[in-house]
Amino acid sequence: MDRVFIAGTVSNSPEIGWVLVVTAELNLWQALFNMLPLMPLDGGRLLFALLTRIMSANSAARVSGIIGLVGVLLWIPIMIFAYVSFGFVFLFFPPILRHWQTLRYARY
């Protein structure tokens, strides 16, 4: 039987190990999801910050707006597929209007 070490104590319970594995997997998926290059997420802000280092802020806003719009447009079929195939309901819907305004109001 496998032993699980929790805060300096040893447990022989496999249920605790399963809970820790599931919690670690959920944390990993959340971190990966958070790094999507959509603007309200950290990945969108990181993309904009990286783009401003290699181009002007206006060009970076246009590029991040385009990438955000493409991401939102790809997100819609993914949501439908996940619901139809697996019954998952995604509670996050990226704001289309915010990406459109970022793209539209960037000064040339």
C-alpha positions in Angstrom: 0.0 0.0 0.0 1.3 3.5 -0.9 1.9 6.0 1.8 1.0 9.6 1.4 2.9 12.3 3.4 0.7 15.2 4.5 2.2 17.9 6.7 4.7 15.6 8.2 2.3 12.7 9.0 2.0 9.5 7.1 -1.4 8.2 5.9 -2.2 4.8 4.5 -5.5 6.0 3.0 -5.6 5.9 -0.8 -8.5 8.3 -0.8 -6.3 11.2 0.4 -3.8 10.5 -2.4 -6.6 10.5 -4.9 -7.8 13.9 -3.6 -4.3 15.3 -3.8 -3.8 14.1 -7.4 -7.2 15.5 -8.5 -6.5 18.8 -6.8 -3.0 19.0 -8.5 -4.5 18.2 -11.9 -7.3 20.9 -11.5 -4.7 23.4 -10.4 -2.6 22.6 -13.5 -5.5 23.0 -15.9 -6.5 26.2 -14.3 -3.0 27.6 -14.7 -3.0 26.5 -18.4 -6.4 28.1 -18.9 -5.3 31.3 -17.3 -2.4 31.6 -19.8 -4.7 31.8 -22.8 -4.0 35.0 -24.7 -7.5 36.5 -24.0 -7.5 39.9 -22.5 -9.1 39.5 -19.1 -6.9 36.6 -18.3 -3.2 36.8 -17.3 -2.1 35.4 -20.7 -3.7 38.3 -22.5 -2.0 40.8 -20.2 1.3 39.0 -20.6 1.0 38.9 -24.4 0.3 42.7 -24.4 3.3 43.3 -22.1 5.6 41.2 -24.3 4.4 42.8 -27.5 5.0 46.3 -26.1 8.7 45.3 -25.6 9.2 44.6 -29.3 6.8 47.2 -30.9 4.9 50.3 -30.1 2.0 50.2 -27.6 -0.5 51.0 -30.4 0.7 48.2 -32.6 0.8 45.9 -29.6 -2.8 46.8 -28.8 -3.8 46.0 -32.4 -2.0 42.7 -32.5 -3.4 41.6 -29.1 -6.9 42.7 -30.2 -6.6 40.5 -33.3 -5.3 37.5 -31.3 -8.1 38.1 -28.8 -10.8 38.2 -31.4 -9.5 35.0 -33.0 -9.4 33.3 -29.6 -12.9 34.4 -28.9 -14.1 33.1 -32.2 -12.4 29.8 -31.7 -13.8 29.6 -28.1 -17.4 29.5 -29.3 -17.2 26.2 -31.2 -15.1 24.7 -28.4 -17.8 25.6 -25.9 -20.5 24.0 -28.1 -18.4 20.9 -28.7 -17.6 20.4 -25.0 -21.3 20.8 -24.1 -22.5 18.4 -26.8 -19.8 15.8 -26.4 -19.1 15.8 -22.7 -21.8 17.8 -21.0 -19.4 20.5 -19.8 -20.7 24.0 -19.4 -18.0 26.6 -19.6 -18.8 29.5 -17.3 -16.2 31.8 -18.9 -17.0 33.6 -22.0 -14.3 36.0 -23.3 -15.7 39.6 -23.9 -15.9 40.0 -27.7 -16.5 43.8 -27.3 -13.4 44.4 -25.3 -11.2 42.7 -27.9 -13.0 44.6 -30.7 -12.5 47.9 -29.0 -8.8 47.2 -28.3 -8.4 46.5 -32.0 -10.5 49.4 -33.2 -9.3 52.2 -31.0 -5.6 51.5 -31.2 -4.0 54.5 -32.8 -2.0 53.9 -36.0 
